[in-house]
Amino acid sequence: MTGTTINENVGNDLESRIRAARILVVDDNIDQLDLMEIMLRRQGYGNVALTDDPTSVAASYAAHPHDLILLDMEMPVMNGVDVMRRLKGELRGAFMPVIVLTAHEGVDVRLQALQEGARDYISKPVVETEFAHRIHNHLEVRMLYREREMQNEILEQKVTERTQELKEMQADILRRLAKAGEFRDSDTGNHVTRVSHSCRALAQAAGLNAHLTEMIYMASPLHDIGKIGVPDHILLKKGRLNDDEQVIMRQHVYFGVEMLGNHPAPLLKVACSIAQNHHEKWDGSGYHGALSGLAIPVEARIVAICDVFDALTSIRPYKVAWTVEKAVDYLNENSGSHFDPNLVNLFVTIMPEIEAIRARYADPVGLHRDAPAPHAAE
């Protein structure tokens, strides 16, 4: 049989990486530095750096991490222990590739070095054959450690990419569902777009974390998705609903929950919570769970304000658009009864941003041309 096996190729690659390892020798004795360099190059290590300044080691490692540091223990200004302590700040818990060199025969010095993170020690005067084996063995461990780190980084990157793909897929599904709802009720124009942007602005003002804020932004367009299940003669009625029709219309909350289901994905959970609870009221008089106060999920409390405000300031087949001032008055009048009073206050403070959203995503010209005269407004 001719040729090399996979194991041989792997072994050869490991050996080549060991010989190319970055090695730093630290010793205040120039003769010792020369001796270390000669022995290392004789063993085939071509990437060797030397320094007689122990104070430069940490900065050198930070700039270009070494695979192995041969560190003399007895040096003026800064001894080997001090160097290792400073190195720990650069390593941040990573593998410390240090072998200390010491002429002391006592156990205490070697033990202190090991306690500070050194991987091994070599006694002076150095025996070259022992030196060669120890260097090689530690570099082999170092290279395998680095290989594992790279594999972990690749795996983490793949997991991150896959997680992002799943998030984007969920967001796309929600956008498509929201679009389906718009096809049923074309009279709402850019309502859901304005609501979603307003919800993000209010969530940010409320200090919610970036992750939840973004989920509210993506999920809020589905607050009325359950209206897909409402009969046309009620959903598209040109005028106010009577009591019986209102009962049927309110079923859209149940339809929305049934459509979004009980999926464990956080984004879908937020969407379902919004669909289920955005008609709850702060005083408990809303529907259908009779929740009150902080028992109402924050995402639903945010959507309730943004949804009502945009509906009031938009033209509908059964009403003209209210002025911003009148809509703000309505929010303030119903603060503490319908709406979370703290969120109402925050919403009023970000009104310039809300008005910019309204301008950016204004309804197309000509929408609701059959809207009633102003005297018919709510």
Secondary structure as UniProt FT lines:
FT   HELIX           6..19
FT   STRAND          23..26
FT   HELIX           30..42
FT   TURN            43..44
FT   STRAND          48..51
FT   HELIX           54..56
FT   HELIX           57..63
FT   STRAND          68..72
FT   HELIX           80..91
FT   TURN            92..93
FT   STRAND          98..102
FT   HELIX           107..115
FT   TURN            116..117
FT   STRAND          120..123
FT   HELIX           128..184
FT   HELIX           186..188
FT   TURN            189..190
FT   HELIX           191..205
FT   TURN            206..207
FT   HELIX           210..219
FT   HELIX           220..222
FT   TURN            223..224
FT   HELIX           225..229
FT   HELIX           232..235
FT   HELIX           243..249
FT   TURN            250..251
FT   HELIX           252..260
FT   TURN            261..262
FT   HELIX           266..277
FT   TURN            278..279
FT   TURN            282..283
FT   HELIX           293..295
FT   HELIX           298..312
FT   TURN            317..318
FT   HELIX           324..333
FT   TURN            336..338
FT   HELIX           341..349
FT   HELIX           351..360
FT   TURN            365..370
FT   HELIX           374..376
//
